[in-house]
């Protein structure tokens, strides 16, 4: 990959295709509507799955990308089901950070039932540090992404305690449309009796909207405190 002519405002790091749409599809859509440059890097192609293939997943990802109007998207090519926080994986992801220079990273939460998601969270933390190293053979100039926030995946049945919750009430239909692009994961071979997988995703967004007094929302975690410039931005 080559350096982007303009840095990204936000880069979502997703273990597999569809993770970004499920977890932060509304956030992506909202940020794009506000003129922010938003990218997604998938660590793996997500295959094998029961009804998918690399070709099918590429078509599905392209369709979702178009709906969300992403600025940039890239697949890193690490191995699905065997994702590990190795030295080479850190190097490859750090290069992505150096070449895209995002102001904000969105990464999987560090606790989950899916081993790939746990490894991905650790990998993002480490690659963020590696990206600023000088005297390195990595592509791009040293860069430290200033902010990192974490999104929740859908595998572990826990009650998250977010640092902030983002209103996506106007973006919920676009989020769901992007998720429906992944037919091999959510429609083919799936029971559509209530609650179907898509119902679960929408209902979670509805719950988080309820917590802040809006229709729909998405939650985020942070290891560091979050500053605000004005009370006007608070819901």
Protein Blocks (a to p, Z undefined) as FASTA:
>chain_A
ZZdfbdcfbdcddfbghklmmmmmmmmmmmmmnopacddddfbgoiacfkbcfklmmmmm
mmmmmmnopabdcdehiaehiaccdfklmmmmmmmmmmnopabdcdddfbdfblklmmmm
mmmmmmmmmmmpghiabecjddddfbacddddfkbccddddfbdcdfklmmmmmmmmmmm
mmmlmmgopafbdcdfklmmmmmmmmmmmmnopabdcddddfbdcddfbfklpZZ
